[in-house]
């Protein structure tokens, strides 16, 4: 039996692979079966990487992590209905952090929408304005096939940000029965196509020269990279670089700038130069809002002007002038934090080497911001929306890029994403999850609410102490487990390979 659905799916997957897209992610489903078969046929020949994960939310965050680490679009294949809705958290993160994703969401044909058909909802517009492109593709029928080559071209260019910021693209693909067949082979379709490479994105050569002096600092948020380091060092300016900025290294980097900003030294700052998206600490945001601000445009995060006071922005910022050495040295006089959480973050940071490090978006990354010394660490964090959702899955995706991963998270972040511990469908990877286990949401003790309501109510609503056993979870999902309570034990446990959970027991808050 011939199947227009299978013919179109084979052509579409082949077109993506021929254009250099090679990382595909799938959660099983009926309406998407033709796409699954096509991807599987090419994967069996070793011409694409196919990861099958049980649930769509976990699968989407795994795809996100792979795209974060490689800069290449990950292709996501889902069936219809709630399967598509489960992609939403990862889609939002990709939207706000400029990560390229291509969503192939299978759907019922137009005539079955709004009439009560099974597993049918309005998938067009489900992600609102979080997409770089949205294409509702009619069902392939005999003699009337959508253009697979045009759809692949559009999805790739839009996801990579050829016209604007990179991000997610949705091809909502309608299919009618018969939903699949064994032929035609997607591999045969691929053999007929000329191979290409993914297009490179050129940064515009727009430059802006900025006057600097002894009242200027450089702030590097997520995605800032080496541009922030070069600017700060050329101008001899203090560099306030978040741990996931890619800029926390070099002679200008300040370890505990957060503490320094609580002193009179902060009053001397009148001008800030911003790279990336700095959203980790309130003192930094307060500084930005009261100073003259210049912003380097970010191809990843787009416009950053949280205080709505940016004087100018440009793709390339160049310093005019150079500060005295005493200015940068005055910021280096503040010692790194040294409590038990700080020592934990320092040990994990110092052990990174060539292994990527992923921070969960909770308390420990903020501790690291006050504690870890400048070093060339390849660090990641989901700073688009700064949520804890999907952190374990994101780590697994980063590990799939080839160098393994170590992730530093709190216990609630682990429990929030516990389903991602499922190793089914994953090949051998080095994924090490270091859990700062303080039995609850200690980060909320730093917020106003901790002083505004009774302790018992605060603990119930915000600390949310958990009864789950991390050891039992590790056993259930077949991860190696280490229970430790000292830095010496941590350093030994971090030498383990494979799928590893290190349960670091932390005592009460502020210890």
C-alpha positions as CSV (number, residue, x, y, z in Angstrom):
1,X,0.0,0.0,0.0
2,X,1.3,3.4,-0.9
3,X,1.2,6.2,1.7
4,X,1.5,9.9,0.7
5,X,2.3,10.5,4.4
6,X,5.4,8.2,4.2
7,X,6.5,9.6,0.9
8,X,6.4,13.2,2.3
9,X,8.0,12.2,5.6
10,X,10.9,10.4,3.8
11,X,11.5,13.5,1.6
12,X,11.3,16.0,4.5
13,X,13.7,14.1,6.8
14,X,16.1,13.5,3.9
15,X,16.1,17.2,3.0
16,X,17.0,18.2,6.6
17,X,19.9,15.7,6.7
18,X,21.2,16.7,3.3
19,X,21.4,20.3,4.6
20,X,23.6,19.4,7.6
21,X,21.0,18.8,10.3
22,X,21.9,15.6,12.2
23,X,20.5,15.6,15.7
24,X,16.9,14.3,15.9
25,X,14.7,13.6,18.9
26,X,11.5,11.6,19.1
27,X,8.8,10.6,21.5
28,X,6.6,7.7,20.2
29,X,3.2,8.4,18.8
30,X,0.7,7.3,16.2
31,X,0.1,10.4,14.1
32,X,3.9,11.0,13.8
33,X,4.7,7.4,12.7
34,X,5.8,8.3,9.2
35,X,8.3,10.8,10.5
36,X,9.6,8.3,13.1
37,X,10.1,5.6,10.4
38,X,12.0,8.1,8.1
39,X,14.3,9.2,10.9
40,X,14.9,5.7,12.0
41,X,15.8,4.5,8.5
42,X,18.5,7.2,8.1
43,X,19.7,6.7,11.7
44,X,20.2,3.0,11.1
45,X,22.7,3.9,8.3
46,X,24.6,6.2,10.7
47,X,23.7,9.4,8.9
48,X,21.9,11.1,11.7
49,X,21.7,10.8,15.5
50,X,18.3,9.7,16.8
51,X,17.4,9.9,20.5
52,X,14.1,8.4,21.6
53,X,12.8,9.5,25.0
54,X,9.6,8.5,26.7
55,X,7.9,11.8,27.3
56,X,7.9,15.0,25.2
57,X,8.9,17.4,28.0
58,X,12.0,15.5,28.8
59,X,12.8,14.9,25.1
60,X,12.5,18.6,24.3
61,X,14.9,19.7,27.0
62,X,17.3,17.0,25.9
63,X,17.2,18.5,22.4
64,X,17.6,21.9,23.9
65,X,20.8,20.9,25.7
66,X,22.3,19.4,22.5
67,X,21.5,22.6,20.6
68,X,23.0,24.7,23.3
69,X,26.2,22.8,23.2
70,X,26.6,22.6,19.5
71,X,24.9,25.7,18.1
72,X,23.1,23.5,15.6
73,X,19.4,23.0,15.4
74,X,17.9,19.9,17.1
75,X,14.8,18.4,15.3
76,X,12.0,17.4,17.6
77,X,9.3,14.9,16.4
78,X,6.0,14.5,18.3
79,X,2.5,13.2,17.7
80,X,-0.5,15.4,18.1
81,X,-2.4,16.7,21.1
82,X,-0.9,17.1,24.6
83,X,2.4,15.8,23.2
84,X,2.8,19.2,21.5
85,X,1.8,21.1,24.6
86,X,4.5,19.3,26.6
87,X,7.1,20.9,24.4
88,X,6.1,24.4,25.7
89,X,8.6,24.9,28.6
90,X,11.6,24.0,26.4
91,X,10.2,26.1,23.5
92,X,10.0,29.1,25.8
93,X,13.5,28.6,27.1
94,X,14.8,28.2,23.5
95,X,12.9,31.4,22.5
96,X,14.4,33.5,25.3
97,X,17.9,32.1,25.1
98,X,18.3,32.0,21.3
99,X,18.6,28.2,20.9
100,X,17.7,26.7,17.5
101,X,15.0,24.1,17.6
102,X,12.9,22.7,14.8
103,X,9.6,21.2,15.9
104,X,7.9,18.7,13.6
105,X,4.5,18.4,15.3
106,X,2.2,15.9,13.7
107,X,-1.5,16.9,13.4
108,X,-4.9,15.8,12.1
109,X,-6.0,17.3,8.8
110,X,-7.8,20.6,8.8
111,X,-11.2,19.0,8.3
112,X,-11.0,17.2,11.6
113,X,-10.3,20.4,13.7
114,X,-13.0,21.7,15.9
115,X,-15.4,18.7,15.4
116,X,-14.4,16.6,18.4
117,X,-12.0,14.3,16.6
118,X,-9.7,12.3,19.0
119,X,-6.4,13.8,20.1
120,X,-7.1,17.0,18.2
121,X,-6.5,20.6,19.4
122,X,-5.5,23.8,17.9
123,X,-1.7,23.3,17.5
124,X,-1.3,26.3,15.2
125,X,-0.4,29.2,17.5
126,X,0.0,27.0,20.6
127,X,3.4,28.5,21.2
128,X,2.2,32.1,20.5
129,X,5.0,34.5,19.7
130,X,7.8,32.2,21.0
131,X,8.5,31.0,17.4
132,X,10.8,32.3,14.7
133,X,8.6,30.7,12.2
134,X,5.2,28.8,12.2
135,X,4.1,26.7,9.2
136,X,0.8,24.9,9.1
137,X,1.5,22.3,6.4
138,X,-1.4,20.7,4.5
139,X,-1.6,16.9,4.5
140,X,0.2,15.2,1.6
141,X,-2.3,13.6,-0.7
142,X,-2.0,11.9,-4.1
143,X,-0.8,14.4,-6.7
144,X,-0.5,17.2,-4.1
145,X,2.6,17.2,-1.9
146,X,4.0,20.1,0.1
147,X,7.5,21.1,-0.9
148,X,9.9,19.3,1.5
149,X,12.9,21.3,0.3
150,X,11.3,24.7,0.8
151,X,10.0,23.7,4.3
152,X,13.5,22.4,5.3
153,X,15.2,25.6,4.0
154,X,12.8,27.9,5.8
155,X,13.0,25.9,9.1
156,X,16.8,25.8,9.1
157,X,17.3,29.5,8.2
158,X,14.6,30.7,10.7
159,X,15.9,28.5,13.6
160,X,19.5,29.7,13.1
161,X,18.4,33.3,13.0
162,X,19.4,34.2,9.5
163,X,16.9,37.1,9.7
164,X,16.9,37.6,13.5
165,X,17.6,35.9,16.8
166,X,18.0,32.1,16.7
167,X,15.2,30.1,18.2
168,X,12.4,27.6,17.8
169,X,10.5,27.0,14.5
170,X,7.3,24.8,14.2
171,X,6.3,22.8,11.1
172,X,2.8,21.6,12.0
173,X,2.5,18.7,9.7
174,X,-1.0,17.4,8.9
175,X,-1.2,13.7,8.0
176,X,-4.1,11.5,6.7
177,X,-4.4,7.8,6.7
178,X,-2.7,5.5,5.8
179,X,-0.2,7.1,8.2
180,X,2.8,5.1,7.3
181,X,4.4,2.4,5.1
182,X,7.8,0.7,4.8
183,X,8.5,2.4,1.5
184,X,9.7,4.7,0.2
185,X,13.0,4.6,2.1
186,X,14.2,8.0,3.5
187,X,17.7,6.7,3.0
188,X,17.1,6.2,-0.7
189,X,15.6,9.7,-0.8
190,X,18.7,11.1,0.9
191,X,21.0,9.3,-1.6
192,X,19.5,11.4,-4.4
193,X,20.2,14.8,-2.7
194,X,23.4,16.9,-2.8
195,X,24.8,17.4,0.6
196,X,25.3,20.8,2.1
197,X,26.5,22.3,5.3
198,X,24.6,24.5,7.7
199,X,24.7,28.2,6.9
200,X,27.0,30.4,9.0
201,X,25.6,33.4,10.6
202,X,27.7,36.6,10.2
203,X,27.6,39.2,12.9
204,X,27.1,42.7,11.5
205,X,30.2,44.9,11.6
206,X,28.5,47.7,13.4
207,X,31.0,49.3,15.9
208,X,30.6,51.8,18.8
209,X,33.4,53.4,20.7
210,X,32.8,54.1,24.4
211,X,34.6,56.5,26.6
212,X,35.8,54.7,29.7
213,X,37.4,55.9,33.0
214,X,37.8,55.0,36.7
215,X,34.0,55.0,37.1
216,X,33.3,52.4,34.5
217,X,32.7,48.6,34.9
218,X,31.9,45.8,32.5
219,X,29.1,43.4,33.2
220,X,28.9,40.0,31.6
221,X,25.7,37.9,31.7
222,X,24.8,34.7,30.1
223,X,26.2,34.4,26.6
224,X,28.6,37.3,26.9
225,X,31.7,35.3,25.9
226,X,35.2,36.5,25.1
227,X,34.1,39.9,23.8
228,X,33.5,41.0,27.4
229,X,36.9,39.8,28.4
230,X,38.7,41.6,25.6
231,X,36.8,44.9,26.2
232,X,37.5,44.8,30.0
233,X,41.2,43.9,29.6
234,X,41.9,46.4,26.9
235,X,40.4,49.2,29.0
236,X,41.7,47.8,32.4
237,X,38.2,47.7,33.8
238,X,36.7,45.4,36.5
239,X,34.7,42.6,34.9
240,X,31.6,41.3,36.7
241,X,31.0,38.0,35.0
242,X,28.3,35.5,35.9
243,X,29.4,31.9,36.1
244,X,27.5,31.0,32.9
245,X,28.7,34.0,31.0
246,X,31.6,32.4,29.3
247,X,33.6,35.4,30.4
248,X,34.6,34.6,34.0
249,X,38.3,34.5,33.4
250,X,41.3,36.8,32.7
251,X,43.1,39.5,34.6
252,X,40.0,41.8,34.9
253,X,37.5,39.3,36.3
254,X,36.3,40.0,39.8
255,X,35.4,37.0,42.1
256,X,33.1,38.5,44.7
257,X,31.7,41.6,43.0
258,X,28.3,41.0,44.6
259,X,29.8,41.8,48.1
260,X,31.7,44.7,46.7
261,X,28.4,46.2,45.4
262,X,27.1,46.4,48.9
263,X,29.9,48.8,49.9
264,X,30.6,52.5,49.2
265,X,32.7,51.3,46.2
266,X,29.5,50.8,44.3
267,X,28.7,54.5,44.5
268,X,31.7,55.3,42.4
269,X,30.3,53.5,39.4
270,X,28.7,55.8,36.9
271,X,28.9,53.9,33.6
272,X,28.4,50.2,32.8
273,X,29.1,48.3,29.6
274,X,26.9,45.2,29.3
275,X,27.6,42.0,27.3
276,X,25.1,39.1,27.3
277,X,22.1,38.8,29.6
278,X,23.0,39.6,33.3
279,X,19.9,38.6,35.4
280,X,21.5,36.6,38.2
281,X,21.6,39.1,41.1
282,X,19.6,42.1,42.3
283,X,22.7,44.2,43.1
284,X,23.7,44.0,39.4
285,X,20.2,45.0,38.2
286,X,20.1,47.9,40.7
287,X,23.5,49.1,39.4
288,X,22.4,48.9,35.8
289,X,19.2,50.9,36.6
290,X,21.1,53.9,38.1
291,X,24.0,54.2,35.7
292,X,24.7,55.3,32.2
293,X,24.4,52.0,30.2
294,X,26.0,50.8,26.9
295,X,24.9,47.4,25.6
296,X,26.6,45.0,23.2
297,X,23.8,43.5,21.0
298,X,23.5,39.7,21.6
299,X,22.8,37.4,18.6
300,X,21.7,34.8,21.2
301,X,19.6,36.8,23.7
302,X,18.5,39.8,21.7
303,X,17.9,43.2,23.2
304,X,18.9,43.7,26.8
305,X,17.7,47.0,28.4
306,X,16.2,46.0,31.7
307,X,16.4,49.5,33.1
308,X,15.2,51.1,29.9
309,X,18.1,53.5,30.2
310,X,20.6,52.2,27.6
311,X,22.3,55.2,25.9
312,X,23.5,53.2,22.9
313,X,23.8,49.6,21.6
314,X,26.0,48.1,18.9
315,X,27.2,44.7,17.7
316,X,30.9,45.6,18.5
317,X,31.9,47.7,21.4
318,X,35.3,49.3,21.6
319,X,36.8,51.1,24.6
320,X,38.3,54.6,24.2
321,X,40.6,55.2,27.1
322,X,42.0,53.1,29.9
323,X,41.3,53.1,33.7
324,X,44.0,53.3,36.3
325,X,45.2,50.0,37.8
326,X,44.0,51.1,41.2
327,X,40.4,51.0,39.9
328,X,40.3,47.3,39.0
329,X,42.5,46.3,42.0
330,X,40.0,48.0,44.4
331,X,37.4,45.5,43.4
332,X,39.7,42.5,43.9
333,X,40.0,43.1,47.7
334,X,36.8,41.3,48.5
335,X,37.4,37.6,49.4
336,X,35.4,34.8,47.9
337,X,32.5,33.4,50.0
338,X,33.7,30.5,52.1
339,X,30.7,28.8,53.7
340,X,29.9,25.1,52.9
341,X,27.8,25.9,49.8
342,X,30.6,28.2,48.5
343,X,33.1,25.4,49.1
344,X,30.9,23.0,47.2
345,X,30.6,25.3,44.2
346,X,34.3,26.0,44.2
347,X,35.2,22.3,44.2
348,X,32.8,21.6,41.3
349,X,34.1,24.6,39.4
350,X,37.7,23.8,39.9
351,X,37.2,20.2,38.8
352,X,35.6,21.2,35.5
353,X,38.7,20.9,33.2
354,X,37.4,20.2,29.7
355,X,34.1,18.8,30.9
356,X,31.1,21.2,30.4
357,X,29.4,22.4,33.6
358,X,25.7,23.1,33.8
359,X,24.3,25.1,36.7
360,X,20.7,24.7,37.8
361,X,18.8,28.0,38.0
362,X,18.5,28.0,41.7
363,X,20.5,28.9,44.8
364,X,23.9,27.3,44.0
365,X,24.6,29.3,40.9
366,X,24.1,32.5,43.0
367,X,26.5,31.1,45.6
368,X,29.0,30.4,42.8
369,X,28.6,34.0,41.7
370,X,30.2,35.0,45.0
371,X,32.7,32.2,45.3
372,X,34.3,30.7,42.2
373,X,37.5,32.3,41.0
374,X,38.2,33.3,37.4
375,X,38.9,30.3,35.2
376,X,38.2,29.1,31.6
377,X,35.3,26.9,32.4
378,X,32.8,25.9,29.7
379,X,29.7,26.6,31.7
380,X,26.0,26.5,30.8
381,X,22.7,27.5,32.4
382,X,19.1,27.9,31.3
383,X,19.1,31.7,31.7
384,X,16.5,32.5,29.1
385,X,13.7,32.2,31.6
386,X,15.9,31.1,34.6
387,X,13.6,28.1,35.4
388,X,14.6,24.9,37.1
389,X,12.4,22.8,34.7
390,X,14.2,20.2,32.6
391,X,17.7,20.7,34.0
392,X,18.7,17.0,34.1
393,X,17.4,16.6,30.6
394,X,19.3,19.6,29.4
395,X,22.5,18.1,30.9
396,X,22.0,14.9,29.1
397,X,21.6,16.8,25.8
398,X,24.9,18.7,26.5
399,X,26.6,15.4,27.2
400,X,25.5,14.0,23.9
401,X,27.6,16.7,22.2
402,X,30.6,14.6,23.0
403,X,32.4,15.7,26.2
404,X,30.1,14.5,28.9
405,X,28.7,17.0,31.5
406,X,28.7,17.7,35.2
407,X,25.6,19.5,36.5
408,X,25.3,21.3,39.9
409,X,21.8,21.5,41.2
410,X,19.7,21.6,44.3
411,X,17.5,18.8,45.5
412,X,14.2,20.4,44.4
413,X,15.6,20.9,40.9
414,X,16.4,17.2,40.7
415,X,13.0,16.2,41.9
416,X,11.3,18.6,39.5
417,X,12.9,16.7,36.6
418,X,13.0,13.3,38.0
419,X,11.5,11.6,34.9
420,X,14.6,12.7,33.0
421,X,16.7,10.2,35.0
422,X,15.2,7.5,32.7
423,X,18.1,6.2,30.7
424,X,16.0,4.2,28.2
425,X,16.9,5.2,24.7
426,X,20.2,6.8,25.7
427,X,23.6,5.5,24.7
428,X,26.6,5.4,27.1
429,X,27.2,8.9,28.4
430,X,29.1,10.6,31.2
431,X,26.5,12.5,33.1
432,X,27.4,13.5,36.6
433,X,24.7,15.2,38.7
434,X,26.0,16.9,41.8
435,X,23.1,17.6,44.2
436,X,23.5,20.2,46.9
437,X,20.9,18.5,49.2
438,X,19.5,20.9,51.8
439,X,16.0,19.3,51.8
440,X,14.1,22.1,50.4
441,X,14.0,25.5,48.6
442,X,16.5,27.4,50.6
443,X,16.8,30.1,48.0
444,X,13.5,31.6,49.2
445,X,15.0,32.5,52.5
446,X,16.7,35.4,50.7
447,X,13.4,36.9,49.6
448,X,11.1,39.4,51.3
449,X,8.5,36.7,51.9
450,X,10.6,35.0,54.5
451,X,10.2,38.0,56.8
452,X,6.6,38.7,55.9
453,X,4.7,35.5,57.0
454,X,4.9,33.1,59.9
455,X,7.8,30.6,59.8
456,X,5.5,27.5,59.6
457,X,3.5,29.0,56.6
458,X,6.7,30.0,54.9
459,X,8.2,26.5,55.2
460,X,5.0,25.0,53.8
461,X,4.6,27.4,50.9
462,X,8.2,28.0,49.9
463,X,10.8,25.7,51.5
464,X,8.6,22.7,50.6
465,X,10.7,20.0,52.4
466,X,10.7,16.7,50.5
467,X,10.5,13.1,51.6
468,X,12.0,11.5,48.5
469,X,15.1,9.4,48.8
470,X,17.7,10.3,46.2
471,X,19.4,7.0,46.8
472,X,16.2,5.1,46.0
473,X,15.7,7.2,42.8
474,X,19.2,6.5,41.7
475,X,18.6,2.8,42.2
476,X,15.3,2.8,40.4
477,X,16.8,4.5,37.4
478,X,20.1,2.6,37.5
479,X,22.4,5.5,38.2
480,X,25.6,5.2,40.3
481,X,25.0,6.8,43.7
482,X,27.4,8.5,46.2
483,X,26.3,9.9,49.5
484,X,28.9,12.4,50.8
485,X,29.4,15.1,53.3
486,X,32.8,16.6,52.7
487,X,34.8,18.2,49.9
488,X,37.4,15.4,50.1
489,X,34.6,12.8,49.5
490,X,33.2,15.0,46.7
491,X,36.5,15.2,44.9
492,X,36.9,11.4,44.9
493,X,33.3,10.8,43.8
494,X,33.7,13.3,40.9
495,X,36.2,10.8,39.3
496,X,33.4,8.3,38.6
497,X,32.1,7.9,35.1
498,X,28.8,6.9,33.5
499,X,25.5,8.1,34.9
500,X,26.3,9.3,38.4
501,X,24.4,11.1,41.2
502,X,26.4,12.6,44.0
503,X,24.3,13.5,46.9
504,X,26.1,16.2,48.9
505,X,24.5,16.6,52.3
506,X,24.2,20.3,53.2
507,X,23.2,21.5,56.6
508,X,20.7,24.2,57.5
509,X,20.6,27.5,55.6
510,X,23.3,30.1,56.2
511,X,25.7,27.4,57.4
